[in-house]
Amino acid sequence: MEPDKDRMESDGDMASVMGFSGFGKKARTFDLEAIFEQTRRTAIERSQHILEERQKENEGESSHSTRSPLPTQRPTAAISRKQESESSSGSDSDDGSELIGPPVPPQLTAQQDDDDDELVGPPLPPGYSKLQSTTQNEDDDDDDDDDDDDQADDDDDDNPVKKIPDTHEITLEHGRKTVSALGLDPSGARLVTGGYDYDVRFWDFAGMDRALQAFRSLQPCECHQIKSLQYSITGDVLLVVSGNAQAKVLDRDGFNVMECVKGDQYIVDMANTKGHTAMLNSGCWHPKMKEEFMTCSNDGTVRTWDLNSEKKHKAVFKPRSLQGKKVTPTCCTYSRDGKLIAAGCQDGTIQIWDRNLSVHTKFHCRQAHTPGSDPSCLAFSYDGTTLASRGGDDTLKTWDIRNFKKPLNVAAGLTSYFAMTDCCFSPDDKLLVTGTSVKKDEGNGKLVFFDRASFQKVYEIEVTNASVVRCLWHPKLNQIMVGTSNGLAKVYYDPVKSHRGAKLCVVKSQRKERQAETLTQDYIITPHALPMFREARQRSTRKQLEKDRLDPMKSHKPEPPVSGPGRGGRVAAHGGTLSSFIVKNIALDKTDDSNPREAILRHAKEASDNPYWVAPAYTKTQPDPLFAVDSEEDEEAEKEPQWKKRKI
């Protein structure tokens, strides 16, 4: 017994140390079944009591109420079901299967009597019915307003003219000659323009202010006009197509990345040459592959190139006329999926190839435009089913590539004087845009909008008193860029419908030019200084400036020119060196040296009287020098014929 007693004492000490009150004792046990049974009985009794009270109230109100008896029958049905269950089973567990839980408040029963519909939840406030009717009327009014707004939005969606961003514009001055190329990167942050003045200018919307100045200008192709500019799908490189035979690829900062090789012009078959041999007309990037681009040239070929292989082209497509002769392509483009290559030719035809099959055309329209009119642009719609062509015959046509025999729609009377007049689709694919040309001082160039379905002219913008050459509608910015023949590039935008782009630079104030900083000597007032340290008060600024002007240290007066041979490492202005002295004397020497014999013999008398060079050397060895033969022998030598004279 003693060890057990000691163990109990140690357990008590451990419990007091660790803070457990029942450490080492047996845990309490609960009879859960008894607890559940007691709770169930209590709930049944409460439910039965509440049902009896509710039945009494319903019986008292049923005699005075004219409402439907449906709410008063629900408790009765519950009681009858309960009585039936009690009579059938007689066990406590069956009695509590119907109604178990806390008592139902009397307010809920009264609310159920007042309303026809069954309400679940806490009681409603007294003024709910009035408030509900008022709110319902307001909601009806709001619904009507929302319907009106939705109807207005639907009208805007149905009318594509209201989506044209033309409320505001900015003007970028490229130069004085025609802006013949426009390019905008996919993000819309940087615009590039090229013209007939051989310049390519870079414009950064985020970096410009209201002055609208280009941050870089260069001439990548020397003295060749720029025909086309386009950024790749990633926006990291720029394709430059000019009037020479070699296209160039530049990076975003204008540095050369690649230059296409020039072909051999003496080879007849253009498929056997490595590159173009004549002037380029157009070019564009592949819409899906960032390394591939295409160019067309006056050598009668359309070539695809790989950015990583500049030694040779990738594939050659040769347009042919009906007689099988070579035809010059004037414009080219890819389809939206990049599977088709389309080219407009000088004979008025539009020829489309499968990108992987370069021999035979997949679609061919022989009389798309007037022969010799030089189609200037081809553009695929965003859905890829419609092709728009801008011809030099002053027409704009749309084609269904699934039925390429005749055009879907034709618009005539659109004057075009340039070989690169553009056409493009709107971002929602409902409008078609092109520009018109005018002669000098004969009107304004216009940007014309056509509805794609009806092909009616729905809108036009008068740009300037010059021809509209290039137009570009960026889908991300929702802004329209226009290039004109008087050297301007205009950007049209809407502050609400457009995003970024021109909106970034118009809000920035113009930077002020930095003025030259001038240092002035301030006058320090020291009233309590000693007279010897006190500065004289400046009476007049003019007199002080005159004194400072006489001080060489303050006015930085330049040092006077050196006279004489020079000093301090400085050379005299004229005649200070031997070379300048000789040059000066020779220039001032006015003696006539036309007869060199006389010029030499004029020193003969002085040389004989005062020998200095030759005679003193021979005074000891040859006191009587003989420098010439006798006069008689000289005369005989002169009388001899020329052929008898001894040859030396």
HELIX and SHEET records of a PDB file:
HELIX    1   1 GLU A    2  MET A   18  1                                  17    
HELIX    2   2 LEU A   32  SER A   62  1                                  31    
HELIX    3   3 LEU A   70  SER A   88  1                                  19    
HELIX    4   4 ASP A   92  ASP A   95  1                                   4    
HELIX    5   5 PRO A  106  ASP A  114  1                                   9    
HELIX    6   6 TYR A  128  ASP A  158  1                                  31    
HELIX    7   7 PRO A  160  LYS A  163  5                                   4    
HELIX    8   8 MET A  270  ASN A  272  5                                   3    
HELIX    9   9 ALA A  502  VAL A  506  1                                   5    
HELIX   10  10 THR A  541  LEU A  550  1                                  10    
HELIX   11  11 PRO A  552  SER A  555  1                                   4    
HELIX   12  12 LEU A  578  LEU A  588  1                                  11    
HELIX   13  13 PRO A  596  LEU A  601  1                                   6    
HELIX   14  14 ALA A  604  ASP A  609  1                                   6    
HELIX   15  15 ALA A  615  TYR A  618  5                                   4    
HELIX   16  16 SER A  631  LYS A  639  1                                   9    
SHEET    1   A 4 HIS A 168  GLU A 173  0                                        
SHEET    2   A 4 LEU A 488  TYR A 493 -1                                        
SHEET    3   A 4 GLN A 479  THR A 484 -1                                        
SHEET    4   A 4 VAL A 468  HIS A 474 -1                                        
SHEET    1   B 4 VAL A 179  LEU A 184  0                                        
SHEET    2   B 4 ARG A 190  GLY A 195 -1                                        
SHEET    3   B 4 VAL A 200  ASP A 204 -1                                        
SHEET    4   B 4 ARG A 216  LEU A 218 -1                                        
SHEET    1   C 4 ILE A 226  TYR A 231  0                                        
SHEET    2   C 4 VAL A 237  SER A 242 -1                                        
SHEET    3   C 4 LYS A 248  ASP A 251 -1                                        
SHEET    4   C 4 ASN A 256  GLU A 259 -1                                        
SHEET    1   D 4 LEU A 280  TRP A 285  0                                        
SHEET    2   D 4 GLU A 292  SER A 297 -1                                        
SHEET    3   D 4 VAL A 302  ASP A 306 -1                                        
SHEET    4   D 4 ALA A 315  PHE A 317 -1                                        
SHEET    1   E 4 PRO A 329  TYR A 334  0                                        
SHEET    2   E 4 LEU A 340  CYS A 345 -1                                        
SHEET    3   E 4 ILE A 350  ASP A 354 -1                                        
SHEET    4   E 4 PHE A 363  CYS A 365 -1                                        
SHEET    1   F 4 CYS A 377  PHE A 380  0                                        
SHEET    2   F 4 THR A 386  ARG A 390 -1                                        
SHEET    3   F 4 THR A 395  ASP A 400 -1                                        
SHEET    4   F 4 ASN A 409  ALA A 412 -1                                        
SHEET    1   G 4 CYS A 423  PHE A 425  0                                        
SHEET    2   G 4 LEU A 431  GLY A 435 -1                                        
SHEET    3   G 4 GLY A 445  ASP A 451 -1                                        
SHEET    4   G 4 LYS A 457  THR A 464 -1                                        
END                                                                             
